[in-house]
Structure formats: structure tokens, C-alpha cells
Amino acid sequence: MSRDDRHDDRHPAPPAAPLLQADKLFFRHPARPGVMLFDGFCLDLQAGVSWLSGDEGSGKTTLLQLLAGSLPATGPQGQLRVRGISLADNRLAYRQQVAWFAPRDTAQDDQTARQVFARLPALHPGWDLNALASHIEGLSLSPHLDKALYMMSTGTRRKVLLATALAANSTVTLLDQPFMALDRPSIDYLLELLAKAAQATDRAWLVADYEAPGQIALAGVIRL
């Protein structure tokens, strides 16, 4: 065996390129326009599961909205890229690569769960029909498919929106307090999914919550 074939701890393999890069994001506090909530914020999101932590009002949800491309930055123009695709240069292609769980979004509340799921192919070309079926079963959504979201309990409504993010099969998945209002079997199901996602080399998951998601092996921790 030659020296080149042997593992050399003095020359470790270079880290993998981040799947999502945020460079110099600026955003003013919505309730206090004179205060910058994010002032030149930078982030490199690696494959696997990362945890976004922070106190109430620290900007966790706002940061997810910025990373999802659904909220314009304020202040100097920053840069967002997923696999090299720039939000500024190609908003549609960027957003197709990012799925996010937006529990406060009421825009779809007059639609049934089945109608919400039917929109997935147009929003995320890589969506996975088999995965959606698994999530419907794992989150016990079958009895609720033909109910409008506004008719559902808080927990069931959140599970429908969570299933859309999980089934999008996007390069980056952003989850905003995904365990809130879930029943124990659904929490266990999500933890099992995240444990598997932690081993991924081609997808990144960012979970915003007050506590780390169970005993998941984290790729990174972002504290606000």
C-alpha cells in the first residue's frame, strides 16, 4: 500500500460545500423600524439536521422566512444561494429548492388537506408521492383529508402543513417549531424522520425551536 492510499489524519478531507449560503442579510425589526434584527447575518447550512435556537422575539421565524425567500430583506442587498442558485437571479428556481413549514400562514385555510397536497408538484418538482403517503399515515391524517384546514384542530392543521414540507423532497427543509401541538405518536414519527435526515449527504434541514430536537446528531447549531 502506497502512502497516497493510506488515511492521513494530518490531511483530513475538506468539508463538504454548504447546501445553503446566506451572506450579509439585513432585516429591520418589524415593531421597531430603527432596530436591525439582522445586521450582516451570514450562514453556511450543511447537509443533515441543524438547530436554530433563540429566545422569544430573537428572530427565528423571521430568519426562516428570509431563507425561504418569502420575505424580502431590508437594508443593503444580501445574497442567498441554494446549490449555487441565487435567489436574486432566479427566485423561482431558488424557492423550488426550499420547503418550509409555516404554521402561522392562513392563506390555505379554506382548502382541504387533499387540495393543499395537490399543489405540491407545481411548487416543488422533486416532491415524493410515496413519501407523502407515508407522512399521511405516520401523522394520522387519513380521516382529515377532505376537511378544510380552518375546521381542524390546531395540531391536525399543523400536521397537514408539516406533511407538505416533508413531502416536498427539497434540498433545504425549514421547520418552525414543528413539535408544537403534536400528539405523542406524531412527535415520535417526526423524531424518527429527523434521525434519518441527520445522515443525509444531499439535503439540509433547519429546525427552529427553543430546545434541540431530541437526541438527533446535529450538523450545526445557530444561536440568535
Steps between C-alpha positions, in 0.01 A plus 500: 500500500644836399499805724238661275261209568525526877279725715699793631341680796733793441321568170126451566255514212372853437150572636213459258369814336197649680164437336365842597705816537378830643738793469446837667125493562344814646153529649341771713290407801133523385382658826804728533605624152811663641635170631677250272394149592765358266800715419724332243393147604691212335428128501637185337249215535648154461326174415323329789295654780592834658332674793405868502465612863405829660272666752153637423533793262856417398396460134485123443184511286615813318830334410318194362282730289809675366671169419182373332499804274151599616604817682710771333807617685513863613815704487799424273440214257622166636548173314320167534603190305390135497739270312633811330153621393462865597168630631573838343574350157235226484233528771286214364786249476623598846159463665444164332807376689375619841199368691390652825244424766308826556250424778379861524410524132120509461492545121390140443252467786197480269652202315480135595810302584462314172494831308806626687691183410388525136695828465832339588612396148472859374692641796768233534581292190692249709205416723460135601153341473605189692646713777177700520301179545739395779467838673120489477508164674775589749322821604153334508357737240285258298171587680559871437588515130167651390467753783585865448797610706292755693280213625794309647647508848824694534703181516338341193533819296868521589548136399354569154740791444786296642425214260524737203849608604611143563367370167646785293832310491687828470871564535426710810210450743425770758289400802357758741427344843380181330418311822257758641143367551587154364385180670764262633486251207549787253791639702663156498441470124664837434796419725552176309498692170750754631729225627513363146535849352804559722686241290417668168782629281284674238232678705503751785240549772482803729279460808412821688396431858576589861651155562710272282295234315542194725824306482557578133864517383519865397701630206505846655348738754405859419429719802316832472 
